[in-house]
């Protein structure tokens, strides 16, 4: 019996070795694929000419995700493409250079149009964190108590670490009448503050013009005209906050207003010293890269 068992085992080993050798000699590969990747039609896949790049790893990972991910119903292939592009742009390492998916791009266009639904606060980036540059006067953010310099650490309980400006804007904006809760860190306060803010329709002109007094001995009239400084020289301050879709029209209106200031000063026998163009905290827009955003 022992001899018979030994012979049978030896025979199986010889047969297995023979089959393996034969498959190897014929270069036949055996692989186990649990499931086939779904058929995908790729459009506009040809790269620019004169590029020496290896995309084999990208397609390898693409294939693995689409073939092996346990829940295929959760895979949105368009989001995979957007995510790949977003990661490519993010790899530059510049927080102000970002990819905008169609929805985010629409938000950016609303910025430039100057009318949208949100809280009315100017946001920026500091040390790769979302910071409030300034709440806009008379807007929900100001009424709720948001201050310039506040760091936004959470939006409706979601951590903002690693967010860029378009992501923050997308989360904070929303339909008028709804509420968003911002968790902030404020200098001089040891604990985080939660500030609920009711969204509303935000209309923001890109240009604001005012007449102020200069070279006046009275400290009461250095920022605005009062009865005490009627004889002080006048100067027009034109603040240009961004280059948007209505900026050209608003610029012409501002110039007409300044000319009216000059004419009124001459009629009153007052000196009109000139104009200051204030570009501080300018959001950018059509003429340069955006550096801040409004929500």
One Martini backbone bead per residue (centre of mass of N, CA, C, O) as a GRO file, in nm:
protein
  295
    1UNK     BB    1   0.058   0.062  -0.021
    2UNK     BB    2   0.297   0.255  -0.001
    3UNK     BB    3   0.394   0.214  -0.288
    4UNK     BB    4   0.135   0.308  -0.430
    5UNK     BB    5   0.127   0.598  -0.314
    6UNK     BB    6   0.403   0.684  -0.416
    7UNK     BB    7   0.344   0.645  -0.718
    8UNK     BB    8   0.107   0.844  -0.737
    9UNK     BB    9   0.255   1.098  -0.645
   10UNK     BB   10   0.480   1.088  -0.857
   11UNK     BB   11   0.292   1.102  -1.101
   12UNK     BB   12   0.168   1.384  -1.036
   13UNK     BB   13   0.433   1.539  -1.043
   14UNK     BB   14   0.510   1.476  -1.334
   15UNK     BB   15   0.258   1.588  -1.471
   16UNK     BB   16   0.281   1.881  -1.362
   17UNK     BB   17   0.564   1.938  -1.477
   18UNK     BB   18   0.494   1.889  -1.773
   19UNK     BB   19   0.273   2.104  -1.803
   20UNK     BB   20   0.443   2.349  -1.711
   21UNK     BB   21   0.660   2.321  -1.930
   22UNK     BB   22   0.472   2.345  -2.176
   23UNK     BB   23   0.358   2.627  -2.110
   24UNK     BB   24   0.630   2.771  -2.103
   25UNK     BB   25   0.723   2.700  -2.394
   26UNK     BB   26   0.446   2.842  -2.514
   27UNK     BB   27   0.378   3.104  -2.355
   28UNK     BB   28   0.142   3.056  -2.139
   29UNK     BB   29  -0.095   3.251  -1.970
   30UNK     BB   30  -0.225   3.251  -1.632
   31UNK     BB   31  -0.531   3.410  -1.522
   32UNK     BB   32  -0.727   3.583  -1.267
   33UNK     BB   33  -1.051   3.731  -1.326
   34UNK     BB   34  -1.315   3.837  -1.146
   35UNK     BB   35  -1.368   4.094  -1.345
   36UNK     BB   36  -1.479   4.301  -1.578
   37UNK     BB   37  -1.434   4.579  -1.728
   38UNK     BB   38  -1.599   4.825  -1.832
   39UNK     BB   39  -1.703   4.977  -2.102
   40UNK     BB   40  -1.499   5.246  -2.251
   41UNK     BB   41  -1.526   5.558  -2.402
   42UNK     BB   42  -1.263   5.749  -2.548
   43UNK     BB   43  -1.221   6.091  -2.578
   44UNK     BB   44  -0.970   6.280  -2.669
   45UNK     BB   45  -0.679   6.098  -2.614
   46UNK     BB   46  -0.480   6.275  -2.760
   47UNK     BB   47  -0.181   6.402  -2.733
   48UNK     BB   48   0.041   6.610  -2.756
   49UNK     BB   49   0.302   6.685  -2.921
   50UNK     BB   50   0.623   6.625  -2.806
   51UNK     BB   51   0.569   6.398  -2.576
   52UNK     BB   52   0.754   6.232  -2.300
   53UNK     BB   53   0.518   6.016  -2.172
   54UNK     BB   54   0.407   5.794  -1.902
   55UNK     BB   55   0.070   5.633  -1.877
   56UNK     BB   56   0.065   5.343  -1.755
   57UNK     BB   57  -0.012   5.394  -1.456
   58UNK     BB   58  -0.281   5.529  -1.498
   59UNK     BB   59  -0.416   5.286  -1.653
   60UNK     BB   60  -0.371   5.080  -1.433
   61UNK     BB   61  -0.542   5.219  -1.215
   62UNK     BB   62  -0.797   5.247  -1.373
   63UNK     BB   63  -0.840   4.942  -1.415
   64UNK     BB   64  -0.850   4.858  -1.115
   65UNK     BB   65  -1.089   5.029  -1.029
   66UNK     BB   66  -1.294   4.928  -1.260
   67UNK     BB   67  -1.250   4.613  -1.175
   68UNK     BB   68  -1.203   4.590  -0.829
   69UNK     BB   69  -1.409   4.751  -0.714
   70UNK     BB   70  -1.662   4.655  -0.503
   71UNK     BB   71  -1.843   4.930  -0.590
   72UNK     BB   72  -1.939   5.025  -0.898
   73UNK     BB   73  -2.180   5.230  -0.834
   74UNK     BB   74  -1.970   5.455  -0.702
   75UNK     BB   75  -1.860   5.512  -0.985
   76UNK     BB   76  -1.745   5.825  -1.125
   77UNK     BB   77  -1.578   5.884  -1.412
   78UNK     BB   78  -1.586   6.193  -1.426
   79UNK     BB   79  -1.462   6.235  -1.143
   80UNK     BB   80  -1.197   6.098  -1.206
   81UNK     BB   81  -1.106   6.305  -1.411
   82UNK     BB   82  -1.122   6.556  -1.232
   83UNK     BB   83  -0.930   6.444  -1.014
   84UNK     BB   84  -0.681   6.420  -1.197
   85UNK     BB   85  -0.665   6.718  -1.273
   86UNK     BB   86  -0.655   6.832  -0.987
   87UNK     BB   87  -0.393   6.684  -0.908
   88UNK     BB   88  -0.210   6.804  -1.123
   89UNK     BB   89  -0.243   7.103  -1.036
   90UNK     BB   90  -0.170   7.063  -0.733
   91UNK     BB   91   0.135   6.971  -0.791
   92UNK     BB   92   0.252   7.259  -0.818
   93UNK     BB   93   0.192   7.419  -0.520
   94UNK     BB   94  -0.041   7.633  -0.586
   95UNK     BB   95  -0.322   7.764  -0.425
   96UNK     BB   96  -0.406   7.954  -0.697
   97UNK     BB   97  -0.386   7.683  -0.866
   98UNK     BB   98  -0.683   7.567  -1.025
   99UNK     BB   99  -0.944   7.341  -1.076
  100UNK     BB  100  -1.260   7.377  -1.254
  101UNK     BB  101  -1.542   7.261  -1.242
  102UNK     BB  102  -1.837   7.340  -1.372
  103UNK     BB  103  -1.966   7.427  -1.100
  104UNK     BB  104  -1.729   7.607  -1.007
  105UNK     BB  105  -1.726   7.789  -1.258
  106UNK     BB  106  -2.005   7.911  -1.205
  107UNK     BB  107  -1.925   8.053  -0.945
  108UNK     BB  108  -1.713   8.237  -1.073
  109UNK     BB  109  -1.914   8.385  -1.259
  110UNK     BB  110  -2.082   8.503  -1.029
  111UNK     BB  111  -1.865   8.678  -0.916
  112UNK     BB  112  -1.832   8.859  -1.175
  113UNK     BB  113  -2.136   8.947  -1.180
  114UNK     BB  114  -2.225   9.026  -0.859
  115UNK     BB  115  -2.450   8.780  -0.827
  116UNK     BB  116  -2.564   8.596  -0.534
  117UNK     BB  117  -2.580   8.321  -0.302
  118UNK     BB  118  -2.499   8.406   0.045
  119UNK     BB  119  -2.300   8.592   0.304
  120UNK     BB  120  -2.085   8.821   0.258
  121UNK     BB  121  -1.759   8.729   0.207
  122UNK     BB  122  -1.416   8.767   0.212
  123UNK     BB  123  -1.176   8.544   0.087
  124UNK     BB  124  -0.872   8.363   0.178
  125UNK     BB  125  -0.519   8.286   0.200
  126UNK     BB  126  -0.341   8.136   0.494
  127UNK     BB  127  -0.134   7.897   0.532
  128UNK     BB  128  -0.353   7.708   0.383
  129UNK     BB  129  -0.599   7.879   0.490
  130UNK     BB  130  -0.909   7.987   0.565
  131UNK     BB  131  -0.991   8.339   0.533
  132UNK     BB  132  -1.111   8.642   0.649
  133UNK     BB  133  -1.087   8.946   0.503
  134UNK     BB  134  -1.406   9.043   0.470
  135UNK     BB  135  -1.692   9.171   0.556
  136UNK     BB  136  -1.971   9.285   0.414
  137UNK     BB  137  -2.153   9.550   0.409
  138UNK     BB  138  -2.474   9.454   0.520
  139UNK     BB  139  -2.424   9.155   0.553
  140UNK     BB  140  -2.468   8.851   0.703
  141UNK     BB  141  -2.178   8.820   0.815
  142UNK     BB  142  -2.177   9.084   0.978
  143UNK     BB  143  -2.439   9.032   1.146
  144UNK     BB  144  -2.315   8.755   1.277
  145UNK     BB  145  -1.984   8.837   1.346
  146UNK     BB  146  -1.786   8.842   1.129
  147UNK     BB  147  -1.426   8.867   1.092
  148UNK     BB  148  -1.140   8.983   1.026
  149UNK     BB  149  -0.915   8.694   1.051
  150UNK     BB  150  -1.085   8.457   1.036
  151UNK     BB  151  -1.073   8.114   1.077
  152UNK     BB  152  -1.188   7.844   0.879
  153UNK     BB  153  -1.240   7.505   0.997
  154UNK     BB  154  -1.562   7.486   0.947
  155UNK     BB  155  -1.844   7.342   0.750
  156UNK     BB  156  -2.090   7.193   0.882
  157UNK     BB  157  -1.850   7.004   1.027
  158UNK     BB  158  -1.641   7.041   0.797
  159UNK     BB  159  -1.325   7.014   0.723
  160UNK     BB  160  -1.086   7.258   0.570
  161UNK     BB  161  -0.854   7.088   0.528
  162UNK     BB  162  -0.715   7.139   0.202
  163UNK     BB  163  -0.861   7.363   0.094
  164UNK     BB  164  -0.981   7.567  -0.144
  165UNK     BB  165  -1.157   7.828  -0.250
  166UNK     BB  166  -1.372   7.687  -0.428
  167UNK     BB  167  -1.456   7.484  -0.209
  168UNK     BB  168  -1.551   7.689   0.002
  169UNK     BB  169  -1.762   7.831  -0.170
  170UNK     BB  170  -1.937   7.579  -0.235
  171UNK     BB  171  -2.013   7.529   0.073
  172UNK     BB  172  -2.121   7.821   0.164
  173UNK     BB  173  -2.296   7.838  -0.045
  174UNK     BB  174  -2.654   7.908  -0.118
  175UNK     BB  175  -2.964   7.920  -0.059
  176UNK     BB  176  -3.176   8.142   0.016
  177UNK     BB  177  -3.255   8.101   0.375
  178UNK     BB  178  -3.028   7.941   0.451
  179UNK     BB  179  -2.794   7.764   0.670
  180UNK     BB  180  -2.460   7.834   0.788
  181UNK     BB  181  -2.190   7.681   0.976
  182UNK     BB  182  -1.916   7.839   1.130
  183UNK     BB  183  -1.590   7.750   1.223
  184UNK     BB  184  -1.377   7.951   1.433
  185UNK     BB  185  -1.066   8.132   1.456
  186UNK     BB  186  -0.971   8.376   1.705
  187UNK     BB  187  -0.794   8.621   1.805
  188UNK     BB  188  -0.786   8.593   2.166
  189UNK     BB  189  -0.938   8.310   2.142
  190UNK     BB  190  -0.924   7.984   2.282
  191UNK     BB  191  -1.190   7.912   2.123
  192UNK     BB  192  -1.414   7.796   1.927
  193UNK     BB  193  -1.651   7.927   1.689
  194UNK     BB  194  -2.005   7.934   1.627
  195UNK     BB  195  -2.154   8.057   1.311
  196UNK     BB  196  -2.460   8.136   1.213
  197UNK     BB  197  -2.574   8.182   0.863
  198UNK     BB  198  -2.786   8.357   0.658
  199UNK     BB  199  -2.869   8.340   0.352
  200UNK     BB  200  -2.837   8.556   0.056
  201UNK     BB  201  -2.861   8.805  -0.164
  202UNK     BB  202  -2.569   8.913  -0.348
  203UNK     BB  203  -2.478   9.255  -0.417
  204UNK     BB  204  -2.176   9.359  -0.597
  205UNK     BB  205  -1.990   9.611  -0.651
  206UNK     BB  206  -1.675   9.694  -0.808
  207UNK     BB  207  -1.747  10.003  -0.742
  208UNK     BB  208  -1.639  10.274  -0.521
  209UNK     BB  209  -1.743  10.612  -0.430
  210UNK     BB  210  -1.572  10.892  -0.262
  211UNK     BB  211  -1.568  11.186  -0.057
  212UNK     BB  212  -1.280  11.352   0.075
  213UNK     BB  213  -1.069  11.486   0.312
  214UNK     BB  214  -0.769  11.692   0.306
  215UNK     BB  215  -0.547  11.859   0.483
  216UNK     BB  216  -0.669  11.839   0.782
  217UNK     BB  217  -0.675  11.927   1.120
  218UNK     BB  218  -0.921  11.754   1.148
  219UNK     BB  219  -0.990  11.426   1.254
  220UNK     BB  220  -1.304  11.416   1.160
  221UNK     BB  221  -1.220  11.461   0.823
  222UNK     BB  222  -1.032  11.212   0.703
  223UNK     BB  223  -1.289  11.015   0.603
  224UNK     BB  224  -1.503  11.258   0.609
  225UNK     BB  225  -1.749  11.483   0.568
  226UNK     BB  226  -1.792  11.782   0.755
  227UNK     BB  227  -1.867  12.080   0.900
  228UNK     BB  228  -1.554  12.130   0.988
  229UNK     BB  229  -1.453  12.064   0.658
  230UNK     BB  230  -1.556  12.256   0.416
  231UNK     BB  231  -1.255  12.393   0.343
  232UNK     BB  232  -1.137  12.143   0.249
  233UNK     BB  233  -0.991  11.949   0.053
  234UNK     BB  234  -1.071  11.741  -0.220
  235UNK     BB  235  -1.120  11.377  -0.267
  236UNK     BB  236  -1.131  11.097  -0.472
  237UNK     BB  237  -1.242  10.758  -0.405
  238UNK     BB  238  -1.157  10.463  -0.593
  239UNK     BB  239  -1.288  10.136  -0.552
  240UNK     BB  240  -1.141   9.833  -0.686
  241UNK     BB  241  -1.237   9.492  -0.636
  242UNK     BB  242  -1.289   9.406  -0.949
  243UNK     BB  243  -1.300   9.223  -1.271
  244UNK     BB  244  -1.602   9.238  -1.415
  245UNK     BB  245  -1.893   9.243  -1.607
  246UNK     BB  246  -1.961   9.562  -1.479
  247UNK     BB  247  -1.706   9.749  -1.470
  248UNK     BB  248  -1.725   9.938  -1.713
  249UNK     BB  249  -1.993  10.069  -1.635
  250UNK     BB  250  -1.905  10.158  -1.345
  251UNK     BB  251  -1.668  10.333  -1.433
  252UNK     BB  252  -1.824  10.547  -1.589
  253UNK     BB  253  -1.998  10.631  -1.347
  254UNK     BB  254  -1.760  10.716  -1.164
  255UNK     BB  255  -1.647  10.936  -1.345
  256UNK     BB  256  -1.901  11.110  -1.344
  257UNK     BB  257  -1.900  11.152  -1.036
  258UNK     BB  258  -1.625  11.296  -1.022
  259UNK     BB  259  -1.701  11.531  -1.207
  260UNK     BB  260  -1.920  11.629  -1.012
  261UNK     BB  261  -1.735  11.689  -0.780
  262UNK     BB  262  -1.564  11.901  -0.927
  263UNK     BB  263  -1.795  12.095  -0.999
  264UNK     BB  264  -1.900  12.142  -0.711
  265UNK     BB  265  -1.638  12.257  -0.597
  266UNK     BB  266  -1.625  12.500  -0.791
  267UNK     BB  267  -1.902  12.623  -0.713
  268UNK     BB  268  -1.803  12.639  -0.394
  269UNK     BB  269  -1.490  12.717  -0.385
  270UNK     BB  270  -1.333  12.451  -0.394
  271UNK     BB  271  -1.092  12.211  -0.361
  272UNK     BB  272  -0.973  11.975  -0.611
  273UNK     BB  273  -0.710  11.734  -0.594
  274UNK     BB  274  -0.843  11.444  -0.686
  275UNK     BB  275  -0.743  11.090  -0.722
  276UNK     BB  276  -0.799  10.757  -0.587
  277UNK     BB  277  -0.681  10.431  -0.661
  278UNK     BB  278  -0.820  10.143  -0.507
  279UNK     BB  279  -0.659   9.798  -0.496
  280UNK     BB  280  -0.729   9.677  -0.243
  281UNK     BB  281  -0.839   9.356  -0.237
  282UNK     BB  282  -0.835   9.255  -0.513
  283UNK     BB  283  -0.987   8.981  -0.693
  284UNK     BB  284  -0.981   9.020  -0.984
  285UNK     BB  285  -1.030   8.832  -1.302
  286UNK     BB  286  -1.019   8.908  -1.632
  287UNK     BB  287  -0.711   9.050  -1.589
  288UNK     BB  288  -0.657   8.835  -1.354
  289UNK     BB  289  -0.586   8.652  -1.101
  290UNK     BB  290  -0.728   8.501  -0.847
  291UNK     BB  291  -0.693   8.568  -0.478
  292UNK     BB  292  -0.999   8.579  -0.415
  293UNK     BB  293  -1.320   8.534  -0.244
  294UNK     BB  294  -1.680   8.521  -0.254
  295UNK     BB  295  -1.973   8.411  -0.030
   0.00000   0.00000   0.00000
